[in-house]
Amino acid sequence: MIRVERLSKKFDDNVALKEVTFELQPGCTSLLGPNGAGKTTLLHLLAGITRPTTGRIDGLEQARIGFLPQTPALYPWMTARETLEQAGLLSGRTVDVHRLLGTVGLTDSKKPVRSYSGGMKQRLGLAQALCTDPDLLLLDEPVSALDPAGRREVLDLLMELKRDRMILYSTHVLPDAEEASDHVLILKEGRLIKDGTIRELLHKQQLTVRFTEEVDASELLAISCINHLEQRGLDWHLSTDDIKSAERALLQKAIDREWSIESFHIGHHSLESYLLEVTK
């Protein structure tokens, strides 16, 4: 277990992280938030690349750490085999190069890294991060340069790797995070605003309603069991913890105000809709 307690990082006058506290358990944790929220800074602190201004991280001393930055640090004249052999030498471990390359879907070719596509470099960077057989695997946007097939392979790999280690990865690909993650951390302006399991964060249900005429948002918010609403085109998305009460109250309001409803759908929050709600 890794324990982060009141962690802050300041760069000159810019406070990148503000008293962030959480625990990492075995499994996959996604790190979410808008650009500039402090995600990469947090990963760098855990990887030991930079030091915190205040706060502490417990449990790192005993852990082997693997880190994949958003742009992998690779020597362009080396082959994939040479890259992994060098990573093994630097970590003091014997590396099964053939197995690692197979794990990330690369072949043992003699082509230099300079000839690789962005996606191939990302896969090699992931193999490099796995050279230490890490207890804690830190990934900064690991699928940003991959095509859909490559993303699927990395996602399947994360599902396998999380069985016996801690994984923390930042991503903007929210459907992938929802599928692969057990836990979610959400940062906004350097502060940790949400920390919970996927099940806990997405327990709310959502009513999606399309009216045939303009509706005043304040009328919808006046329904006591509606705790958030958002308009997208002609559709209104209403979040609630009590779907039955919300359904009854909304239909009664429509009758009272003589609103005509074109469509009515009940569903659960997606991670994307939840993130948009809490970071606004």
N, C-alpha and C positions, 0 to 999 in steps of 0.2 A: 504494500500500500504506500502511496505517495501522499503526503499531507502538505498542502500549501496554505500558509497562514499569514493573512494581512500583507500580502505581497504588493509592493508598489515599485514603480520604475519611472524616473524622471530624467528627461534629456533636456538639459539647460532649463528653459522655462516651460517646456512641454511635459505634462504629466501623462505618460502613456498608459500606466496601470495604477489603479487607486484601491489599495487595501483589498485585494482579491483573496478569498479564502474558499477552499474546496478540498475534497479528497478524490484520489484516483484509485479505483479498484480494478482487479482483473476484468477484462472485457474491452469494448470499444466505446470511446467517448468522443462525440463530435463537438468541435469548438466553432460556434457560429456567432455572427454579428456583422454589422455593416463594415465597409472599408474604413480603416482608421480606428476600429474599435479596440485594438490592442492584441489581436490574436497572434500575430507573428512575434510580437514582443514577449508574450507569455511563453511561446514555444522556445524562443531563444534563451529565456531565463531557465527553463527546465532542462534545456540541452547544455547549459553551462557556457554558452557563447557570450553572454553578458551577465553582469551581477545585479541583483536587486538593489534599489535605493534603501528600502526598508522591508521588513518582513523576513520570513524564513520558509525553507522547503525542507521537510524531513523525509528521509527514506531514500534519497538519491544516492547517498554514499554507498549503499549496498547493491544498487541496481546497475545492470548493464543497459546502456542507452543507445538506441539507433535513431538517427535524425535525417529526414529527407527535406531539404529546403525547397521552396517553390521553384527555384532554378538550381538543379543539381550541380555540384562542383565537380566537374570531370575534366581530365586532361584530353584535349582533342586528338593528340597523336597516339594515344593508347588504344588497344583493343578492349573489348568487354572483359575478356579473361585477365588481361594485365591489370585492368582497373580493380577487379575484385581480388586478385592476388596481392596487389599493393595494399588494399584496405585490410586484408587479413594480416599482413606483416605489421601494419601500424597498430592494429588492435591486439597483436600477440596471439592470434588464434589461427588454427588450421581451417581453411575455408574449402568447402566442397563446391568448387566453381560451377561444375556441370549441373549440379542439383539446383543451385541458386538461379542460374540462368534459365533453367527449365521452369522454376517456380514463377518467374516474372515473364515468361513467354518469349525469351530471346534465345537465339542460337549462338553457338561458340564459333563465330566467324572471325576472319582475320582482318575485317574492315576496321579502320580507325573510327573513333567516336565522332570525329568531325563529319563523317558521312551519315550519321544517324539522324532520323527525324526527331522532332520534339517529343513525340510519344515514346520512341525507343530510348531516348535519353532519360525520360522520366522513369521508365521501367528499370533501366540500369541503376539509376539513383536509388530506387527502392531496394534492389538487390544489394547495393552498397550499404544501405542502412541496416539490412538484415545480417550483414557479415558477423556482427558481434553476438548473434543469437540473443537479441535484446530482451530484457524484462519489460522495458518501457520503449515503445516505438512512437516517435513523434513525426508527424507528417504535415507539411504545409502545402495545402492544395494539391494532393497527390494525383488527381485526375484532370487537372486543368488543361493539360496538353494532349489528352487522349481522345480518340474517336469512341463512338458508342461501344464497339466491341472491346476496345482496350479498357474502358471504364468498367465494363461487366467483369472482365478478368481480374482487375484490381479489387473490385468489390467482393468477388468470390474469395480472393486471397485474404482480404481483411476478415471475412467471416471465419476463415480457417485459422488465421493467426491469433485471433482474439480469444481462442479457447484457453490458452495457457500464458497469456501476457497482457499487459496494459497497453492500450493504443489510444493516443490522443491525436486527433487530426482535425485541421481546419478545412472547411469546404464551403463553397457557395452552391454546390449541387445538392439541394435539399432532399429530393427523393432518395438519393443514395444514402444520405445521412440517416434518413428515417428507416431505411431498410437495414443498414449495417450496425447502427449504434444501439447500445443498451442505455446510454446515458447522454445527456446533453448539457453543455455549458453555453450560455449566451452572454456575450459582452456587448456593452454599449458605452461609448465614450470612456473606455478604460475601466468601467465598473462591471462586476459580475451581477447581472440582473435576474438570471434564472439558472437554477442548478437542480436537475431532477432527471428521473428516468423518462424515456419516451412515453411510457404508459401514463405517468403522472402528468406530464405536460399536455398530452393530447386527449385527456379524458373529456374535455368539453365537447359538446355537440353543437351543430350548426344548422340553422334554418336558412335555406336559400329561397327567396321569394321574388317573383317578378310581378309587378303591378302593371296595369294597363294605363296608368296615369301617374302624374307627379305626386310624390308622397313627402311630407315634411319629416326630416330625420328626427326632429325633437319629439314627434309623436311616437316614433318607434322606441326611442330611448326612454320614454316615459313608462314603458312596460317594465315593471320592476325586475323581472327575471332575465331581461336582456342586459348583458354586461358589456357588450361591444357590438358595433355594427360598422359595416363598410359597404359602400356602393361601388359596383363595377359595371359600368354600362347601365343596362336596365335592371340588373339584379341587385338585390340587397342581401348581404351575408350577415346573419345575426347570430352571435355566440351566446351560449347559455349553459348553465350547470343543471338546469331542470327542463328537459326538452318537452315534457308533457304540459307543464304549466305554461311554458312559452308558446307552445302551439295553440293552446286554448285561448290565451290572452291575445295573441296576434289575430286569430280569427274573429274574436269578439270585437277587437278594435276595428277590423275591416268592416264588420257588419255595422258598427256604430257610425263609422265615418263614410260608409257607402263606397268603400274602395273595391275595385274589381281586381281579382288575382288571376293572372294568366298561368302561372306555374308555382309549385310549392314542393320543396325537396328537403328531406332530413338526412344529414350526414354527420361525419366526425371532422374535427379540425385536421388539416394536413399540417406538417411541420412548416411548410411555406406560409400558410395563412397565420399560424401561431407566431412565427418570427416577425411577420409584418405587423401583427397586432402589438407585440410587446416592445418593438424597437421604434415605433412611431413617437 
